[in-house]
Amino acid sequence: MDFLDYIDSSLIFSIPIYFRSEEDHDNYFNEKEKQFLKQQEDSFHNINATFDTNERIRWEVIFNKNYYHVWKYTEIIGYIEFRKKNNCIYAFVFFSYAERFAPLMNKKKFSISNEFPSYEIETDDLSNEEIVSEINKLIQAIHKYNKRFRRYYIDKSELNNYINLIDYKNFNGSKNK
């Protein structure tokens, strides 16, 4: 897959890659909140103060105010773009420049990753349903390609709403400039 294929192609759609799934993210922050509240409760007990329901609620509000719990925008570490040029659909994987990914990364900059082989689907002899099937297989292949990548979460929730509605053979979106 040549970068020129990217420059001279039309974007069909892109899907995000997250550090972890929304469920794992919620579990992570619930555990952090438990640890935080336990520390506060222990501090109160050390000075013989009562940690009643009102105090607990106050510390829960403080935790939720000071710790960023948003999932969709804080956990993104990359994305996959599907683009079309002539009779081929290409998949480009973009990742952050970071050596290690962590939750709540700041200053993310993404570039096409060269860790993955070429991903392309020739559409000439395929029906729209077969193209959708090939796209799903390609996403699965990207997810399983290397050990480091397997733990990350490719979010297909939005894609599943419209993937079957696109006419891939006749798709002619606007090109990059």
N, C-alpha and C positions, 0 to 999 in steps of 0.2 A: 504494500500500500504506500503510495507515494504522497508526499505532502501536496503535490500539485493536484492530486485527486480531491483533496480537501478544499483547496482554494477555488477550484472550478466546479464545485458541486452545490446542490440545493439541499438545504436542511429540511428533513422530513420531521424529525422529532428528536428530543434528547430526554434521557432519564437520569435521575440523580443516583449517586452512590453514597451511602451513609456509613459512618464509622460503626454504627450498630443499628439494629432494628428499633422501632419506636417502643416496643415492649421491653427490650433490653435496656433502652435508655430510661424508661420509667422505673424499672427495677433498680438500676444504678442510683438514680436520684432518691428513690424511696429508702434505699440502704444508707445513703449519705445523710438523709434527714434523720433516720433512726439513730445513727452514730452521733450526730450533732445534738439531738435532744437528750440522749443518754449522757453526753458530756455536761450539758447544762444541768440536768437533774443531779448528777454526781457533784457538781460544783455547789449546788444549793444544799445538798446533804452535808457536804464538808463544813459548811458554815452554820449548820443546824437551822436552815430556813426551809419553809415548805414550798414544794413545787406542785402547786395545785393546778386545776384545769385551766384557770385564767392565765397562769404563768406559762403553761404548756402552749396555749394558743398564741400568746405573745411571741414566744420563741419560734413557733412554726411560721408566723408571719415574717419574722426577721429572717429565717432561713429562706423562705420563698422569695423575699425581696432581694436578698443578696446573692443567691445562687441562680444562675440562668438555667431554667428548665425547658426552654423552647427546644423542640426537636428538629423540625423541618429545616431550619436555617443554620443552626449551630453545629450540627453533626455532619454536614455535607463535606466529603473529602474528594469528590470527583464526579464525573458524569460520563455518559456514553452518548455520543451523537450519531444518529443514523442519517446519512446523506445519500443523495442519488445523483449520479452522473451517467448520462446516456442510458444504457440498459443495466447498470450495476448499482446496487445499494451497498454502501460502505459503512462500517462501524468504526468510529474513532473513540478511543478511550482517553479521557482527560483525567489527570491526577494533579494533586497539589505538589509543589516542589519539595515539600517537607520530607526529611529522611524518615521520620516516624510520625504516624498519625496519632492524634490524641483528641479526645472530646473537647469541644469548645476552642478549636484552633482559631487564632486570629491571623489576619493578613494573609489569607489564602490566595495563591496565584496558581492558575491551572495551565497545563500545557499538554499536548498530545504525548501520551506515554509510548515509549518504544519497548516496553516490557512485554507487549503482546504481539502475536503474529498478525498477518493480514486477515481482515475479516471482510468478505464481500459476498454478495449474492447476485448471481446473474438472473435477471427477471424474464428473459426471452421465452423460455419454455415452461414457465411456472404460472399457475393460476394465482389469483389474489390470496386464496386460502393457503396455498402452498408457500407463498411468500411470507405470510404471517407465521406459519409454522417454522419456516427457516429463521425468521427473526427471533422467535422464542428459543430455538435451538442455539442460535448464536449468542444470545444473552446468557444462556445456561453455560455455554462453553467459556465465555469470558469470565464468568463467576468461578468456574472450576479450574481455570488455567494455571494459576500458581498458588502455592500454599499460603502465602502472605495475604493474597486477595480473598481467599475463601471465607474469611471471618467477617468481611464487610457485607453490607446489605444493599442490594440493588432494588430500588423501590419501583416496582412495576404497577403500583396501585392506580395511578392516573392513566398510564399507558393502556391498561386493560379496558378502560372506558371507551377508547377510540381506535385501538389498533386495527379492528376489523372494518372500520369505516373508511379507511384511506384506500384510494385506488392507486396502488404502487406502480402499476405498469404505465399509467398515464400521468403520474405525478410530475409536475413541472413547476416547482416553487421558485422563489426568487434566489438568485445566486449570490454568493459572497462577493463583496467588492473590495 
